[in-house]
Amino acid sequence: MTAAYETGTFFGRVWCANIGRPNLVTLGEGQLVDITSKAVPTMRDLLDLDDPVAHLRSAQGWVI
């Protein structure tokens, strides 16, 4: 049986003190990646997408 953390899609918010707001992040391959973008700057914007999981899996970002 494969563990959920190996196959699941995980996302959340991380507070960024240097900019004073939370950023969207996803967890993949043991790395926390900031995927905040102009197109999807907030959790609300992410969840309003037709396919948020597809966005999470294809989003580019940088490792925190």
C-alpha positions as CSV (number, residue, x, y, z in Angstrom):
1,M,0.0,0.0,0.0
2,T,1.3,3.4,-0.9
3,A,1.3,6.1,1.8
4,A,-0.9,9.1,1.2
5,Y,2.1,11.5,1.4
6,E,3.7,9.7,-1.6
7,T,0.7,10.1,-3.9
8,G,-1.5,12.9,-2.5
9,T,-1.6,16.5,-3.6
10,F,-0.9,18.8,-0.6
11,F,-1.2,22.6,-0.4
12,G,-1.4,25.3,2.1
13,R,-0.3,28.8,3.1
14,V,2.9,30.0,4.6
15,W,3.2,33.4,6.3
16,C,5.9,35.5,4.6
17,A,7.0,38.1,7.1
18,N,9.1,40.0,4.5
19,I,6.0,40.7,2.4
20,G,3.4,40.7,5.2
21,R,1.0,38.1,3.7
22,P,0.7,34.4,3.3
23,N,1.9,32.7,0.1
24,L,0.4,29.5,-1.5
25,V,2.6,26.5,-1.2
26,T,2.5,22.9,-2.3
27,L,4.4,19.9,-1.0
28,G,6.0,17.6,-3.5
29,E,9.0,15.2,-3.5
30,G,9.9,16.3,0.0
31,Q,10.1,20.0,-0.9
32,L,7.8,22.9,0.1
33,V,7.3,25.1,-3.1
34,D,5.9,28.6,-3.2
35,I,3.5,28.7,-6.1
36,T,2.0,32.1,-5.5
37,S,1.5,33.9,-8.8
38,K,-0.3,36.9,-10.3
39,A,-2.9,34.6,-11.8
40,V,-3.5,32.7,-8.6
41,P,-2.4,34.9,-5.7
42,T,-4.7,33.6,-2.9
43,M,-6.2,30.3,-1.7
44,R,-9.6,31.6,-2.8
45,D,-8.4,32.1,-6.3
46,L,-6.9,28.6,-6.3
47,L,-10.1,27.0,-5.1
48,D,-12.2,28.9,-7.6
49,L,-10.3,27.3,-10.5
50,D,-12.1,24.7,-12.6
51,D,-9.4,22.1,-11.7
52,P,-7.3,23.3,-8.7
53,V,-5.5,19.9,-8.5
54,A,-4.3,20.2,-12.1
55,H,-3.0,23.7,-11.3
56,L,-1.2,22.5,-8.2
57,R,0.5,19.7,-10.1
58,S,1.6,21.9,-13.0
59,A,2.4,25.1,-11.1
60,Q,6.0,26.4,-11.2
61,G,7.5,28.0,-8.2
62,W,10.6,28.1,-5.9
63,V,11.6,25.9,-3.1
64,I,11.2,27.5,0.3
